[in-house]
Amino acid sequence: MNSPTTQLISRRDALIVGAATAAAVSASAAPAAPAQAAPPPTATPMAAGSHMKLSLNVNGKAHSLDLDTRTTLLDALREHLHLSGTKKGCDHGQCGACTVIVDGRRINSCLTLAVMHEGAQVTTIEGLGTPQNMHPMQAAFVRHDGYQCGYCTPGQICSAVAVIDEVRRGVPSHVSADLTARPVLSAEELRERMSGNICRCGAYSNIVDAITEVAGSRA
């Protein structure tokens, strides 16, 4: 017999209490809702490059420039000094169209910053000669048809002038048989030394003939 103080719970009430307890336990064990993702940071615009004053002696004339430090020598010549003879080809130093002579040495002007050449002596195709008074190398290119479209020609001529000077000074190339002997001005030597200047028109044999003529007249 049940005690008078004992409260009777029906089966229905027990099921309700059990279900409520299970729901409460499940809710407390559930993972918290993820916090709302933060918005992506706003991109910061690239800071503008600083400017620097420099002086260049280009084709025998002094120039004072105030340039963005990221300006290449090629762009300084073309865009700031308006010497458009030097061509922008690949812009990666692979075609040689931008070749100029800096302090007696040929370089790809697209691969060097203008501010690296403070006070340098720069010679471009305009400084070698004019249509009325051509450099011997320019005249030889004309005689031997060393160009067709002409786009690569300024770089070819600047490079060719420097090549003759390299041979004269005894600078060896990759194909020089004896590194201690004076290089022999052969077609093989010229083709190797001029290999950094691409002629998409394929006038290579005529270019070699032109350089050989000028080199022979200076021998």
Residue pairs with C-beta under 8 A, 6 or more apart in sequence:
2 8
9 17
48 68
49 68
49 69
49 70
50 68
50 69
51 66
51 67
51 68
51 69
52 66
52 67
52 69
52 115
53 64
53 65
53 66
54 64
54 65
54 67
54 114
54 115
54 117
54 118
55 62
55 63
55 64
55 65
55 118
55 119
56 62
56 63
56 65
56 76
56 114
56 117
56 118
56 119
56 120
56 122
57 63
57 119
57 120
57 121
57 122
58 77
58 81
58 83
58 122
58 123
58 124
58 127
59 83
59 122
59 123
59 124
59 126
59 127
60 127
63 81
65 76
65 80
65 81
65 114
67 76
67 80
67 114
67 115
69 113
69 115
70 113
71 80
71 113
71 114
71 115
72 109
72 110
72 111
72 112
72 113
72 114
73 100
73 102
73 107
73 109
73 110
73 112
73 113
73 114
73 116
73 117
73 122
74 86
74 88
74 91
74 98
74 109
74 110
75 88
75 114
76 114
77 83
77 86
77 100
77 109
77 122
77 124
78 84
78 86
78 88
83 124
83 126
85 124
85 125
85 126
85 154
86 97
86 98
86 99
86 100
86 109
86 124
86 125
86 154
86 155
87 97
87 98
87 151
87 152
87 154
87 155
88 97
88 98
88 110
89 95
89 96
89 97
89 98
89 110
89 151
89 152
89 155
89 198
90 97
90 110
91 110
92 110
92 111
93 108
93 110
93 111
94 198
95 152
95 155
95 197
95 198
96 108
96 152
96 155
96 156
96 159
96 196
96 197
96 198
97 151
97 152
97 154
97 155
97 197
97 198
98 108
98 109
98 110
98 155
99 106
99 107
99 108
99 109
99 154
99 155
99 156
99 158
99 159
99 162
99 196
99 197
100 106
100 107
100 109
100 122
100 123
100 124
100 158
101 107
101 122
101 123
101 158
101 161
101 162
102 109
102 117
102 120
102 121
102 122
102 123
103 120
103 121
104 121
104 162
104 165
105 162
106 158
106 159
106 162
106 163
108 196
123 158
124 154
124 158
125 153
125 154
125 155
125 157
125 158
128 135
128 137
128 138
128 157
128 158
128 161
129 135
129 138
134 142
135 157
135 161
136 214
136 217
137 157
137 160
137 161
137 210
137 211
137 214
138 157
140 146
140 210
140 211
140 213
140 214
141 147
141 153
141 156
141 157
141 207
141 210
143 210
143 213
144 206
144 207
144 209
144 210
144 213
145 203
145 206
146 153
146 156
146 203
146 206
146 207
146 209
146 210
147 153
147 156
147 199
147 201
147 203
148 199
148 201
148 202
148 203
149 200
149 201
151 200
152 197
152 198
152 199
152 200
152 201
155 197
156 194
156 197
156 199
156 207
159 194
159 196
159 197
160 194
160 207
160 210
160 211
160 214
163 190
163 193
163 194
163 211
164 211
164 214
164 215
164 218
166 173
166 183
166 193
167 182
167 183
167 185
167 189
167 193
167 215
168 218
170 182
170 183
171 183
172 178
172 179
172 183
173 183
173 189
173 192
173 193
174 192
175 188
175 189
175 192
176 183
176 189
183 189
185 212
185 215
185 216
185 219
187 208
187 212
190 208
190 211
190 212
191 204
191 208
194 204
194 207
194 208
194 211
199 207
